[in-house]
Amino acid sequence: MANFVPLSEQQEADEATESKPTTQKVISLLNEAQLEQRQKKMDCLYQVKELVINKDPDLLDSFLDEVIAFQQDTSPEVRKFVVQFMQDACKTDDGLLVRVIPMLSYMIEDLNSSVVKRVMTAFMQLYMMAFVISLLSRV
């Protein structure tokens, strides 16, 4: 008779083996993004977003600061991506609001108007989210 492994234990084992390669893939993509030019950098960052926010949100806390570091990039497209990433990260884990708001406050002083516009849009969305959270916590 074959050894029976409960589904929850099997899922935990599978997640542990999948998490490590995902972590290594994210690290590799972030390193590659630092070295690449604009379009290839954006491709790498979008892959990081897919892996960290959509595929394995448990990694979000580990890699948030690394993605936010791209707010210093010379490309406005990359800086707008960082704003979108922060907004999506907060939608995934509302506990990150405390870490993201100061970064957005810094980015609102950007010299590029499209980046500032994107930051203001993110602020509006995050404000509404925080308002709903505060209302639900009072109930």
Backbone as a printed PyTorch tensor [residue, N CA C, xyz], in Angstrom:
tensor([[[  0.8360,  -1.1700,   0.0000],
         [  0.0000,   0.0000,   0.0000],
         [  0.8860,   1.2390,   0.0000]],

        [[  0.5680,   2.1930,  -0.8390],
         [  1.3700,   3.4100,  -0.9710],
         [  1.1870,   4.2910,   0.2540]],

        [[  2.2380,   5.0720,   0.5440],
         [  2.1570,   6.0080,   1.6670],
         [  1.1930,   7.1270,   1.3280]],

        [[  0.2740,   7.3690,   2.2280],
         [ -0.7100,   8.4380,   2.0330],
         [ -0.1850,   9.7100,   2.6750]],

        [[ -0.1170,  10.7650,   1.9030],
         [  0.3080,  12.0710,   2.4200],
         [ -0.8960,  12.9900,   2.3660]],

        [[ -1.3020,  13.5480,   3.5270],
         [ -2.4380,  14.4720,   3.5150],
         [ -2.2010,  15.6140,   2.5340]],

        [[ -3.2830,  16.0650,   1.9150],
         [ -3.2010,  17.0870,   0.8910],
         [ -2.5420,  18.3550,   1.4060]],

        [[ -2.8620,  18.7760,   2.6270],
         [ -2.2840,  20.0070,   3.1620],
         [ -0.7700,  19.8970,   3.2880]],

        [[ -0.2650,  18.7370,   3.7270],
         [  1.1820,  18.5520,   3.8330],
         [  1.8280,  18.5370,   2.4530]],

        [[  1.1640,  17.9040,   1.5000],
         [  1.6860,  17.8550,   0.1320],
         [  1.7390,  19.2560,  -0.4630]],

        [[  0.6920,  20.0560,  -0.2400],
         [  0.6650,  21.4240,  -0.7530],
         [  1.7750,  22.2550,  -0.1280]],

        [[  2.0100,  22.0980,   1.1760],
         [  3.0770,  22.8290,   1.8440],
         [  4.4310,  22.4650,   1.2680]],

        [[  4.6400,  21.1720,   1.0180],
         [  5.9040,  20.7220,   0.4400],
         [  6.0810,  21.2860,  -0.9660]],

        [[  5.0000,  21.2670,  -1.7650],
         [  5.0580,  21.8100,  -3.1160],
         [  5.3390,  23.3070,  -3.0950]],

        [[  4.6820,  24.0270,  -2.1880],
         [  4.8920,  25.4700,  -2.0940],
         [  6.3210,  25.7900,  -1.6900]],

        [[  6.8830,  24.9870,  -0.7860],
         [  8.2620,  25.2270,  -0.3500],
         [  9.2350,  25.0320,  -1.5020]],

        [[  9.0080,  24.0110,  -2.3310],
         [  9.9110,  23.7850,  -3.4510],
         [  9.6980,  24.8050,  -4.5560]],

        [[  8.4550,  25.2940,  -4.7230],
         [  8.1750,  26.2960,  -5.7540],
         [  8.6550,  27.6750,  -5.3290]],

        [[  8.6070,  27.9740,  -4.0400],
         [  8.9570,  29.2990,  -3.5440],
         [ 10.4290,  29.6060,  -3.7700]],

        [[ 11.2820,  28.6340,  -3.5640],
         [ 12.7100,  28.8710,  -3.7130],
         [ 13.0780,  29.2460,  -5.1470]],

        [[ 12.6390,  28.4900,  -6.1490],
         [ 12.9480,  28.9040,  -7.5190],
         [ 12.3130,  30.2520,  -7.8780]],

        [[ 11.1180,  30.5310,  -7.3420],
         [ 10.4870,  31.8190,  -7.6090],
         [ 11.3260,  32.9360,  -7.0250]],

        [[ 11.8140,  32.7380,  -5.8190],
         [ 12.6680,  33.7360,  -5.1800],
         [ 13.9280,  33.9720,  -6.0090]],

        [[ 14.5470,  32.8910,  -6.4540],
         [ 15.7600,  33.0140,  -7.2690],
         [ 15.4660,  33.7070,  -8.5930]],

        [[ 14.3230,  33.4120,  -9.1750],
         [ 13.9300,  34.0420, -10.4400],
         [ 13.7290,  35.5400, -10.2480]],

        [[ 13.0720,  35.9330,  -9.1430],
         [ 12.8490,  37.3560,  -8.8630],
         [ 14.1810,  38.0710,  -8.6550]],

        [[ 15.0730,  37.4650,  -7.9070],
         [ 16.3970,  38.0670,  -7.6760],
         [ 17.1220,  38.2500,  -8.9960]],

        [[ 17.0800,  37.2280,  -9.8340],
         [ 17.7340,  37.3010, -11.1390],
         [ 17.1350,  38.4150, -12.0080]],

        [[ 15.8100,  38.5050, -12.0160],
         [ 15.1460,  39.5440, -12.8220],
         [ 15.4640,  40.9460, -12.3090]],

        [[ 15.5070,  41.1260, -10.9990],
         [ 15.8430,  42.4430, -10.4400],
         [ 17.2730,  42.8360, -10.7730]],

        [[ 18.1820,  41.8690, -10.6880],
         [ 19.5800,  42.1520, -11.0540],
         [ 19.6990,  42.5020, -12.5330]],

        [[ 18.9720,  41.7770, -13.3570],
         [ 18.9920,  42.0400, -14.7980],
         [ 18.3930,  43.4210, -15.1000]],

        [[ 17.3300,  43.7700, -14.3960],
         [ 16.6720,  45.0650, -14.6180],
         [ 17.5940,  46.2230, -14.2770]],

        [[ 18.4440,  46.0510, -13.2960],
         [ 19.3700,  47.1180, -12.9240],
         [ 20.3890,  47.3960, -14.0210]],

        [[ 20.6840,  46.3850, -14.8090],
         [ 21.7260,  46.5190, -15.8250],
         [ 21.1940,  46.8670, -17.2080]],

        [[ 19.9270,  46.6370, -17.4430],
         [ 19.3700,  46.7710, -18.7850],
         [ 18.9020,  48.1840, -19.1070]],

        [[ 18.6430,  48.3970, -20.3880],
         [ 18.0960,  49.6610, -20.8620],
         [ 16.5810,  49.6440, -20.6980]],

        [[ 15.9470,  50.7190, -21.0750],
         [ 14.5490,  50.9980, -20.7680],
         [ 13.5660,  49.8590, -21.0470]],

        [[ 13.4430,  49.3970, -22.2820],
         [ 12.4080,  48.4090, -22.5930],
         [ 12.6840,  47.0650, -21.9360]],

        [[ 13.9040,  46.6090, -21.9920],
         [ 14.2520,  45.3300, -21.3580],
         [ 14.0770,  45.4380, -19.8450]],

        [[ 14.3960,  46.5970, -19.2780],
         [ 14.2050,  46.8270, -17.8480],
         [ 12.7240,  46.7200, -17.4930]],

        [[ 11.8630,  47.3200, -18.3150],
         [ 10.4230,  47.2620, -18.0670],
         [  9.9200,  45.8190, -18.1680]],

        [[ 10.4300,  45.0680, -19.1280],
         [ 10.0340,  43.6670, -19.2650],
         [ 10.3820,  42.8780, -17.9940]],

        [[ 11.5890,  43.0920, -17.4850],
         [ 12.0200,  42.4080, -16.2640],
         [ 11.1460,  42.8060, -15.0800]],

        [[ 10.8450,  44.0940, -14.9660],
         [ 10.0400,  44.5750, -13.8450],
         [  8.6100,  44.0450, -13.9200]],

        [[  8.0470,  43.9590, -15.1150],
         [  6.7100,  43.3790, -15.2540],
         [  6.7020,  41.9010, -14.8760]],

        [[  7.7720,  41.1940, -15.1910],
         [  7.8610,  39.7940, -14.7880],
         [  7.9590,  39.6660, -13.2660]],

        [[  8.7210,  40.5780, -12.6450],
         [  8.8200,  40.5970, -11.1850],
         [  7.4390,  40.8430, -10.5790]],

        [[  6.7210,  41.8080, -11.1430],
         [  5.3770,  42.1120, -10.6450],
         [  4.4790,  40.8820, -10.7480]],

        [[  4.5230,  40.1990, -11.8590],
         [  3.6990,  39.0070, -12.0550],
         [  4.0430,  37.9400, -11.0140]],

        [[  5.3260,  37.7310, -10.7800],
         [  5.7440,  36.6970,  -9.8370],
         [  5.4240,  37.0700,  -8.3900]],

        [[  5.6960,  38.3230,  -8.0280],
         [  5.5940,  38.7250,  -6.6290],
         [  4.1640,  39.0760,  -6.2180]],

        [[  3.4220,  39.7310,  -7.0760],
         [  2.0710,  40.1520,  -6.6940],
         [  1.0340,  39.1030,  -7.0770]],

        [[  1.1220,  38.5550,  -8.2530],
         [  0.0820,  37.6370,  -8.7220],
         [  0.3530,  36.1720,  -8.3800]],

        [[  1.5840,  35.7310,  -8.5450],
         [  1.8630,  34.3040,  -8.3630],
         [  2.1520,  33.9460,  -6.9040]],

        [[  3.0030,  34.7290,  -6.2410],
         [  3.4250,  34.3860,  -4.8760],
         [  3.4550,  35.6380,  -3.9960]],

        [[  2.2870,  36.1000,  -3.5320],
         [  2.2260,  37.3300,  -2.7310],
         [  3.0000,  37.2590,  -1.4140]],

        [[  3.3560,  36.0570,  -0.9730],
         [  4.1620,  35.9420,   0.2430],
         [  5.5400,  36.5730,   0.0660]],

        [[  5.9960,  36.6910,  -1.1630],
         [  7.3010,  37.2930,  -1.4350],
         [  7.2520,  38.8170,  -1.4840]],

        [[  6.0730,  39.3690,  -1.4500],
         [  5.9010,  40.8090,  -1.6040],
         [  6.6700,  41.5980,  -0.5620]],

        [[  6.5730,  41.1880,   0.6860],
         [  7.2630,  41.8900,   1.7540],
         [  8.7810,  41.8510,   1.5600]],

        [[  9.2790,  40.7570,   1.0250],
         [ 10.7230,  40.5960,   0.8270],
         [ 11.2730,  41.4670,  -0.2940]],

        [[ 10.4740,  41.6820,  -1.3380],
         [ 10.9900,  42.3570,  -2.5220],
         [ 10.4260,  43.7550,  -2.7590]],

        [[  9.5810,  44.2450,  -1.8770],
         [  8.9920,  45.5670,  -2.0670],
         [ 10.0690,  46.6520,  -2.1390]],

        [[ 10.9890,  46.6460,  -1.1960],
         [ 12.0180,  47.6870,  -1.1660],
         [ 12.9270,  47.6390,  -2.3910]],

        [[ 13.1920,  46.4510,  -2.8900],
         [ 14.0390,  46.3280,  -4.0720],
         [ 13.3720,  46.9420,  -5.2980]],

        [[ 12.0680,  46.7670,  -5.4240],
         [ 11.3540,  47.3630,  -6.5560],
         [ 11.2290,  48.8690,  -6.3550]],

        [[ 10.9560,  49.3000,  -5.1280],
         [ 10.8340,  50.7360,  -4.8460],
         [ 12.1410,  51.4650,  -5.1350]],

        [[ 13.2600,  50.7820,  -5.0280],
         [ 14.5530,  51.4110,  -5.3100],
         [ 14.6320,  51.9370,  -6.7430]],

        [[ 13.8210,  51.4150,  -7.6320],
         [ 13.8040,  51.8750,  -9.0220],
         [ 13.1270,  53.2460,  -9.1660]],

        [[ 12.6330,  53.8220,  -8.0740],
         [ 12.0590,  55.1650,  -8.1370],
         [ 13.1210,  56.2070,  -8.4800]],

        [[ 14.3700,  55.8490,  -8.3690],
         [ 15.4660,  56.7530,  -8.7030],
         [ 15.9040,  56.6320, -10.1620]],

        [[ 15.2640,  55.7730, -10.9120],
         [ 15.6270,  55.5480, -12.3090],
         [ 15.4060,  56.8130, -13.1320]],

        [[ 16.1850,  56.9650, -14.1830],
         [ 16.0770,  58.1620, -15.0270],
         [ 14.8640,  58.1260, -15.9430]],

        [[ 14.3070,  56.9530, -16.1800],
         [ 13.1750,  56.8180, -17.0900],
         [ 11.8490,  57.0740, -16.3650]],

        [[ 11.0350,  57.9900, -16.8930],
         [  9.7210,  58.2200, -16.2800],
         [  8.8240,  56.9910, -16.3330]],

        [[  8.9630,  56.1540, -17.3790],
         [  8.1520,  54.9510, -17.4740],
         [  8.4430,  54.0020, -16.3240]],

        [[  9.7090,  53.8840, -15.9690],
         [ 10.0940,  53.0140, -14.8560],
         [  9.5480,  53.5800, -13.5460]],

        [[  9.6390,  54.8870, -13.3600],
         [  9.1280,  55.4970, -12.1300],
         [  7.6060,  55.3420, -12.0280]],

        [[  6.9060,  55.4630, -13.1610],
         [  5.4570,  55.2390, -13.1460],
         [  5.1410,  53.7790, -12.8310]],

        [[  5.9570,  52.8860, -13.3420],
         [  5.7730,  51.4690, -13.0140],
         [  5.9150,  51.2550, -11.5090]],

        [[  6.8880,  51.8920, -10.8960],
         [  7.1060,  51.7400,  -9.4540],
         [  5.8680,  52.2070,  -8.6820]],

        [[  5.2730,  53.3160,  -9.1150],
         [  4.0530,  53.8100,  -8.4690],
         [  2.9360,  52.7770,  -8.6060]],

        [[  2.7620,  52.2360,  -9.7920],
         [  1.7310,  51.2230, -10.0150],
         [  2.0070,  49.9800,  -9.1820]],

        [[  3.2650,  49.5930,  -9.0980],
         [  3.6380,  48.4250,  -8.2960],
         [  3.2770,  48.6530,  -6.8340]],

        [[  3.5900,  49.8390,  -6.3150],
         [  3.2670,  50.1370,  -4.9190],
         [  1.7580,  50.0890,  -4.6920]],

        [[  1.0040,  50.6300,  -5.6260],
         [ -0.4580,  50.6230,  -5.5100],
         [ -0.9880,  49.1850,  -5.5240]],

        [[ -0.5100,  48.3760,  -6.4360],
         [ -0.9520,  46.9840,  -6.5160],
         [ -0.5210,  46.1910,  -5.2800]],

        [[  0.6580,  46.5150,  -4.7660],
         [  1.1410,  45.8410,  -3.5520],
         [  0.2120,  46.1310,  -2.3800]],

        [[ -0.2300,  47.3610,  -2.2580],
         [ -1.1460,  47.7260,  -1.1730],
         [ -2.5140,  47.0820,  -1.3490]],

        [[ -2.9350,  46.9080,  -2.5850],
         [ -4.2030,  46.2150,  -2.8240],
         [ -4.0930,  44.7430,  -2.4270]],

        [[ -2.9150,  44.1760,  -2.6040],
         [ -2.6900,  42.7820,  -2.2490],
         [ -2.5310,  42.6160,  -0.7360]],

        [[ -1.7960,  43.5520,  -0.1090],
         [ -1.5380,  43.4910,   1.3350],
         [ -1.6770,  44.9010,   1.8990]],

        [[ -2.8280,  45.1810,   2.5080],
         [ -3.0770,  46.5400,   2.9920],
         [ -2.1450,  46.9500,   4.1280]],

        [[ -1.4400,  46.0250,   4.7120],
         [ -0.4650,  46.3490,   5.7470],
         [  0.7480,  47.1060,   5.2070]],

        [[  0.9190,  47.0940,   3.8990],
         [  2.0550,  47.7860,   3.2840],
         [  1.8140,  49.2860,   3.1180]],

        [[  0.6030,  49.7410,   3.3780],
         [  0.2950,  51.1740,   3.2390],
         [  1.2680,  52.0350,   4.0400]],

        [[  1.6050,  51.5740,   5.2320],
         [  2.4920,  52.3340,   6.1090],
         [  3.8740,  52.5170,   5.4780]],

        [[  4.3330,  51.5430,   4.7200],
         [  5.6440,  51.6310,   4.0700],
         [  5.5890,  52.3830,   2.7450]],

        [[  4.4390,  52.3240,   2.0690],
         [  4.3330,  52.8760,   0.7220],
         [  4.0340,  54.3780,   0.7210]],

        [[  3.2090,  54.8370,   1.6310],
         [  2.7950,  56.2430,   1.6460],
         [  3.9850,  57.2000,   1.7040]],

        [[  4.9840,  56.9850,   2.5610],
         [  6.1370,  57.9100,   2.5490],
         [  6.8890,  57.9270,   1.2110]],

        [[  6.9430,  56.7810,   0.5490],
         [  7.6250,  56.7210,  -0.7500],
         [  6.8480,  57.5030,  -1.8060]],

        [[  5.5370,  57.3780,  -1.7710],
         [  4.7170,  58.1330,  -2.7150],
         [  4.8060,  59.6310,  -2.4280]],

        [[  4.8900,  59.9880,  -1.1570],
         [  5.0420,  61.4060,  -0.7880],
         [  6.3360,  61.9690,  -1.3600]],

        [[  7.3600,  61.1540,  -1.3570],
         [  8.6330,  61.5680,  -1.9500],
         [  8.5000,  61.7110,  -3.4670]],

        [[  7.7990,  60.7820,  -4.0800],
         [  7.7060,  60.7730,  -5.5390],
         [  6.7940,  61.8580,  -6.1010]],

        [[  5.9610,  62.4580,  -5.2640],
         [  5.0710,  63.4960,  -5.7710],
         [  5.8610,  64.7530,  -6.1500]],

        [[  7.0950,  64.8270,  -5.7250],
         [  7.9560,  65.9530,  -6.0690],
         [  8.7740,  65.6980,  -7.3370]],

        [[  8.4310,  64.6700,  -8.0740],
         [  9.1360,  64.3130,  -9.3030],
         [  9.0530,  65.4650, -10.3090]],

        [[ 10.0690,  65.6070, -11.1200],
         [ 10.1060,  66.6780, -12.1170],
         [  9.2630,  66.3680, -13.3490]],

        [[  8.9380,  65.1160, -13.5520],
         [  8.1410,  64.7200, -14.7100],
         [  6.6620,  64.7750, -14.3520]],

        [[  5.8900,  65.5030, -15.1210],
         [  4.4720,  65.6910, -14.7910],
         [  3.6570,  64.4070, -14.9070]],

        [[  4.0320,  63.5190, -15.8120],
         [  3.2690,  62.2680, -15.9390],
         [  3.4770,  61.3710, -14.7100]],

        [[  4.6600,  61.4250, -14.1230],
         [  4.9160,  60.6610, -12.8980],
         [  4.1050,  61.2500, -11.7500]],

        [[  4.0820,  62.5720, -11.6420],
         [  3.3180,  63.2390, -10.5830],
         [  1.8340,  62.9150, -10.7290]],

        [[  1.3430,  62.9400, -11.9490],
         [ -0.0600,  62.6090, -12.2040],
         [ -0.3660,  61.1800, -11.7680]],

        [[  0.5380,  60.2580, -12.0750],
         [  0.3580,  58.8570, -11.6840],
         [  0.3830,  58.7070, -10.1610]],

        [[  1.2640,  59.4560,  -9.4870],
         [  1.3430,  59.4180,  -8.0250],
         [  0.0380,  59.9330,  -7.4130]],

        [[ -0.4970,  61.0190,  -7.9520],
         [ -1.7430,  61.5710,  -7.4210],
         [ -2.8940,  60.5830,  -7.6070]],

        [[ -2.9290,  59.9130,  -8.7370],
         [ -3.9560,  58.8990,  -8.9670],
         [ -3.8180,  57.7650,  -7.9550]],

        [[ -2.5970,  57.3470,  -7.7060],
         [ -2.3600,  56.2820,  -6.7230],
         [ -2.7800,  56.7310,  -5.3290]],

        [[ -2.4590,  57.9800,  -4.9790],
         [ -2.8720,  58.5060,  -3.6790],
         [ -4.3900,  58.4530,  -3.5250]],

        [[ -5.1120,  58.8330,  -4.5560],
         [ -6.5760,  58.8060,  -4.4820],
         [ -7.0750,  57.3820,  -4.2420]],

        [[ -6.5400,  56.4300,  -4.9790],
         [ -6.9660,  55.0400,  -4.8310],
         [ -6.6190,  54.4990,  -3.4420]],

        [[ -5.4130,  54.8050,  -2.9860],
         [ -4.9870,  54.2980,  -1.6790],
         [ -5.7340,  54.9850,  -0.5440]],

        [[ -6.0750,  56.2470,  -0.7300],
         [ -6.8570,  56.9580,   0.2790],
         [ -8.2260,  56.2980,   0.4220]],

        [[ -8.8630,  55.9990,  -0.6900],
         [-10.1690,  55.3370,  -0.6320],
         [-10.0520,  53.9670,   0.0360]],

        [[ -8.9980,  53.2550,  -0.2760],
         [ -8.7840,  51.9430,   0.3150],
         [ -8.5870,  52.0590,   1.8290]],

        [[ -7.7570,  53.0190,   2.2490],
         [ -7.5110,  53.2270,   3.6780],
         [ -8.7860,  53.6510,   4.3970]],

        [[ -9.5900,  54.4630,   3.7390],
         [-10.8520,  54.9060,   4.3210],
         [-11.7870,  53.7220,   4.5560]],

        [[-11.8950,  52.8420,   3.5820],
         [-12.7420,  51.6540,   3.7170],
         [-12.2100,  50.7580,   4.8330]],

        [[-10.9030,  50.5860,   4.8930],
         [-10.3110,  49.7590,   5.9390],
         [-10.6210,  50.3350,   7.3140]],

        [[-10.4970,  51.6500,   7.4480],
         [-10.7690,  52.2640,   8.7440],
         [-12.2480,  52.1360,   9.1130]],

        [[-13.1360,  52.2510,   8.1360],
         [-14.5540,  52.0690,   8.4150],
         [-14.8700,  50.6450,   8.8520]],

        [[-14.2690,  49.6710,   8.1690],
         [-14.5300,  48.2760,   8.5060],
         [-13.9320,  47.8990,   9.8640]],

        [[-12.8460,  48.5460,  10.2510],
         [-12.2340,  48.2210,  11.5270],
         [-13.0460,  48.7610,  12.7100]],

        [[-13.8880,  49.7400,  12.4660],
         [-14.7300,  50.3090,  13.5280],
         [-15.9680,  49.4790,  13.7620]],

        [[-16.3240,  48.6420,  12.8230],
         [-17.5640,  47.8530,  12.9330],
         [-17.3630,  46.6840,  13.8520]]])
